[in-house]
C-alpha cells in the first residue's frame, strides 16, 4: 500500500506541478539516507535480543590414556554454563534500548535537516522564477519604450545615445535572464536529488510573514534534535556505566560432568567456577566509561550554546528581511513609482531616455531586493524550523 501510494504521487508529480508538502512526504518515505538509519534501528533490535540471552553452554569430551583395567581410566563428558550476575543481562539490554532511542533521535534529526534543505531549495526556485518573470517583464517594457521613443522623436546624436543605452540595458537583461535560466535548471536538479525523485515543476507561493520576536522563538529550542541526541547519548553512556559497575561482580559458572569407566562404576561430578576481578581491569573500564560520559555532558552544554547562537543569527536574518521588504514596499517603491510615471510621460514627448532607463533599473533593483527579502525571510524561518525539529 505504501509503495502504491508513492507510485501514484510520483506519476502525478511527473504530469503536473507538485506542492512543497508532497515533495517532503515523498522524500521522507523514499530517501536512501533515511533508509540507512532505519536499517540501523532494525539491526539494533536484534542486538537487544542478543544482549538478553545467556552465553552458549560449553560442552567438552576428554579421555585419558590409562589402561582400561585401571580405575583412573575414564572418558568424561562435561558441560559448563555461565550464569551472569543478577542484573547483568538487564543492564546490557538497557544499553541497546538507549542506543535504539539515540538512533531514533538521529533519524528525526536527519528528517528535520532534509526538510530544511528541501524548503531552502524550493524557496530558491521560487526566488529565481520570480526574478526570471520580472526580468521578462522589464525586457518587454524596455523594448516597448525604445519603439515608442523612436516613433516620437527625430534621431539626433543625443537621442541616438539614449537609444543605445536602452539597447545595452536590454542586452544586460537578456544576460540576466540566461543566467537565471541556468540557475533554475540547477536548482531543480539539486531538489530532485534531495527529494530522491525527479521534480520537474513545483507549485509554491511565498509571502513575507509577521515581524519575528526572539522571545517567541526561543521556547522552540526545547525540541532541538541536536540537543535531544546529546541527551540520548548521555543516557546511553550512563547505561554503559551501569554495565561497567556491575561487571565488578563475578559471574557464576555451573559445571556438570559424567565419567565413563569401562571396568569400573561410572559417576557424575558437579562444580562451580568464579572469575575473580583481582587485577583492577573492571575498575579501569568503569573509569574510562565515566570519563566518556563527562565528555558528552560537556558536548551537550556546548551544543545548547551553539544552538542558541544559531537561533539569534536566523532571527536577525528574518528581522532584516522583514525590515528590508517593508522599506521597499512601503517607502521606496511608492516614491519611485511617481518618478517612473514622470519619466514614462516624458518619453512620449521625446524626453531624455537616459533618465527613464535609470529610473526603470532603479525600480527593477528594488523589486529584485524585495523578492530576495521574501525568499531570505522564509529560508531563515526554515532554518529555525529545523532547529525546532519540525519535519513538515
N, C-alpha and C positions, 0 to 999 in steps of 0.2 A: 504493500500500500504506500509506504514511504517512497519507494523508487518510482511508483506510478505517478504520484503527486509531483515529484521532482521532474519527471519527464514531461509532464503536462506544462509545468512552469517554464521549462527550457524551450519547448516548442512555441509557447505563447510569446516568450521574450524574443524569439527569432523573427516573429511575424510583426510585432509592434513594439512601441516604446514600453519600457518596464520601469516601475517605480523603485524608489530607494528601499522601501521596506521589503519588496520582493527580492531585490538583489541581496539584501542582508540575510533573509530567511534561507535562500538557496545556498549562499556561501557558508552559512553556519552548518548546513546539512551536508555539503559536498566538499568542504575544504580538506585536502590531504594533510595539511599541517595539524588540523584539529583531530583528524582520524588517528594520527600517530600518538597523540596524548590519550585518546580513548583506548587505544591498544595497550598502552602502559597501565591504564586503570584496570583493564581486564586481566592483564598479567599479574598485577598486584593482588587481585582476588585469589589467584592460585597460590601466591606467596603466603597469604594469610592462612589458607588451608594447611600449607606445609608447616607453618610456624606452630600450629596447634597439634601436630602429630607427635607421637612418640618416635624415638630413634628406632631404626630397624634392629631386631634382635640378632645376636651373633651366634652362629652355630659352628662348632668345631668337632672334628673327629680325630682322635690320636690313638696310636698303637705303639707299644714298645717292642723291643727285640728279644725280650727274655723268653726262654723256652716255656712252652705251654704247661710243662709239668711243674713249673714254679708258680707259687701263689701270686707273685708280683706281675705275672704275665697278664696283660689286660688290654682291651680295646675300649676307649672311653669316648662317649658322645656327650658333649657339653653344650648347653645353651645359656646365653647371658643376655639379660635385658636391662637397659638403663632406665631408671625411674627418676625424672627430673625433680629437683627440689620443689616443694609446694609453691606454686605461683609462677614458676619459670616459664611454662608454656603460655600462660595468660599474658605475662609481661612481654614476651617475644611477639605475641599476636597483637598486642597494643601498639607496637612499633609499626606493624603493617597497616593497622587501622589508621594510625596517624599519617602514614605515607599515602593512604587512599584519600584522606581529606586534603593533603597537600597537593596531590595530583589533580583533584577536582578544582581546587582553587587556581592552580596553574592553567587548567582548561578554561575556567571563567576569565582569567586574565588574558589568555590568548584570544578568546572570543571578543572581549572588550577592545583589545588592540586592533583586531581585524575590522571590527565595526567602525572604529575611529578612522582607520586608513581608508576604508571604503567611502565613508562620509566625506572625508577630505578630498578624495579623488573625484567624487560626484560633484562636490561644490566647485572644484577646479574646472570641471567640464561645463558646469552652469556658467561660471565666470567667463570662460573662453568663448562659449557660444553667444553670451550677451555682448561681449566685446566685438565678436565677429559680426553680429547683427547690426550693431551701431556703426561699425566701420562701413558696412554695406550701405546704410542709410546716408552716411556722410559722403560716400563716393557718388551716390545718385544726386545728392543735393549739390555737391561741387560741380558736377557735370551740367546740371540744370542752370546754375548761376553763371558758368562760363558761357553757355549758349545765350542766356539772357543778356549778359554783359556785351557780347559781340553783336547782338541784334539791336541794342540801344545806343551803341557808341560807334564813332569812327575810330579806327585803329591808329592812334598816334604812338610815338615811341614809349611814352609813359604808360599808356593804356596797354600797349603790347607787353610791357614788363609785368603788368598786373596779371594778364592772361597767362604768361609764362610761369609766374609764381603759383597761380592756381593750378596749372598743369603739373608743376613739380610737387605740389601738395597732394594732388591726385595720385601721382606715382608713389608717394610715400604711403598713402592709404592702401594702395594695391599691395605694396610690400608687406605692410602690417597684416593685411588680410591673408596673404600667403603663409606668413609665419604662424598666424593663429590657426590656420587650417591644419598645418603640420602638428602643432601642439595638441589640437583636439584629437587628431588621429592617435598620437602617442598616449594621451590620457585615457582614451578608450581601451588601448592595448594594455595599459597598466591596470585599469579597472577590471578588465577581463581576467587578468592574472590573479588579482586579489579575490575576485568572486568565484574563481575556478570554473567559469564558463564564459562563452563569447557574448559580450554585451555590445550590441550594435547601436542602440539608441536608448536614452533614458528620458523619463518624464519627471521634471523637477522644477519647482518654482521657489525661489528664495526671497526672503524679505528681511529687513532689519527688525530685531526684536526690541524688547524693552531695555531700559538702561540697567546694566548689571549692578548688583550690590554684593560686595565681598562677603558681608555677614550672612547673606542668604546662601552663598555657595560653599562656605566652609563646612557646614554640617554634612555635606555630601561625601566628605573625605572618610567618613566612618566606614564606608563600604569600599574603600580603595583596594583594588586587587593586590597591589604590591605589599601593602601593609598586612592584608589578610594572609598572604603567602608567608610572610615572616612570622606571623602568629602560629600558623600551622607548622612551620619549620621548627619553631621553638617547642611546640607540643611534641613533635617527633623526637627532638633532642632530649626532652625530659623523659620520654618513654624509654629512650636508649640508656639514660642514666639509671632508671629503674632496673633495666636488664643488667647493667654493669654492677649495680649494687647487689642484686640477688645472686649474681654469679659467684660471689664470695662464699656462698653456701654450697657444699659439695652435693653432687648427685649420688644416688644410691644405685648400685648395680646388683641385681639378683642373679645368682648363678646356680644352675642345677645340672647334674650330670648322671649318666648311667654307665657303669663299668661292667663289661662282659669279660668273664674268665672261663676258658674252655673246660678246665678240670676242677674248678672251684665255684663257690657260690658267687653269683652276680650281686651287685649292690648299687645303691643310689648315694650321691653326695650332694650337699647343698651348701651354699656360701653367700656372703655379702662382700661387696667391694666399695670403697670410697676413694674419690680423688681428694688429695689433701692440698689446699691452696697455701703452700708454705713459702713460695718464692716471691710473693707480692705482685705477681702478674696481674691479677684481677684488680688490685688497688690502682695500679698504674693505668690500666684501661679505663677505670672509672674516672680518674682524674683527667684523662685525655677527653672523655666524653663531656665532662663538666666544663672543660675549657672551651670545647666546641659550642656548647650551649651559650656560654658568655659571649662568644663571637656573634651568634645570632641575635642576642639581646642588643648588642651594640649596632648591628646592622639594621635592626628594627627601628631603633631610635634615629639612626641616620636617614632611613627611608622616610620616616614621618616628617623630618625637617625638609628633606628634598621635595616631597610631595606638596607640603605646604608652600614651598617656594615656587614650584611649578604652577600651582593654583593662582598665585599672585601674578605670575607672568601672563598666564592666559586671561586672567581677569583684566589686566592692563591692556591687553590686545583687544579684548571685547569692548572695553570702555573707549579706547582710542578710535576704534572703527565706528562705534556708535556716534561719537562726537564729530568725527570727520564727515560721516554721512549727513548729519543734520546741519552742519555748517554749509555743506554743498547744497543740500536741498532747500534749506530754509533761508539762507543768506545769499550765497554766491550765484546760484542758477537764476533766481528771480532778477538779480541785477544784470547778469549777462544776457538774459532773455530780452531785456529792454534794449541793451546795446546791439543785440543781434537784429532786433526789429528795425532799429535806426539804420544799421549797415545794409540790411536787406532792402529797405526802401531806397537807400542811396544808389544801390546797384541798378535799379530800374530806371534811374535818371542819369546814369553814367557816372556814378560816384566812384570813389577810389576802391578798386578791387583788393588792393593790398590790405586795407583796414578790415574789409569784410572777411578775408581769409584768416587774418589774425584773430578776429573775434570768433569766427567759426571754429578754429582749432583750440581756442581757449575753452569754448563750450564743450568741445569733444574731450579735452583733457579732464575737465571737471566731471563729465558723465562717466568717463573711464574710472576716475578715482572713486566715484560713487558706487560703481559696480564692484570695484576692488574692496571697498569698505564692507559691503553686504557679504561678499564671499569670506573675507577675513573674520568678520564677526561670527559667522556660522562655523568656520573652521576652528576658531578658538573655543566656541561652545562645544564642538565635537571633542576637542581635547579635554575639556572639563568633564564631559560625559564619560570619557574613558577613565579619568581619574576617579569618577564615582562608580566605575564598574558596570556601566549600562551597556546592554547588548541589544539595543533596539534603535 
